[in-house]
Amino acid sequence: MGVTIIIPITHRIYANGQKQIETDSKNLKEAIMALYHACPDMKGHVMDKNNRLYAGMEIAVNDDIVFPWNPEKPLNHGDEIRISSIITGG
């Protein structure tokens, strides 16, 4: 496997407690689909059906935040994807 997806603690309930998964995905969209395949309950908690990142979610590849969101961003062997929930308050 070439790419590691780190699952945020806030979403591990949807991933049977898994902290990460491995995939051979070539871009971010494929990686999220691989996450959904490995953890079906995660579906609907990261991207919507139009491949847009949900508000309050952030994705980084090798600690570089993917902004603006680009589901077609290419991935390379050894990349690490971090999914984060942005928590705000007042």
VENFEN-V442919 format. One line per field, one symbol per residue. phi: phi as a letter, one per 30 degrees, with the letter a starting at -180 (. if undefined). burial: + if it has 16 or more other ideal C-beta (glycine too) atoms within 10 Angstrom, else -. A space follows every 50 residues. Layout:
phi=???
burial=???
This chain:
phi=.cbccdcdedcdddbhidcabcacdcbdedddddddddbeddeicbbddc icddejcbbbchicddbdebdcedcbejdbcccbcdcbab
burial=--+-+-++--+--++-----+-+-+--+-+++++++-++--+--+++--- --+---+-+-+---------+-+-+---+-+++-------
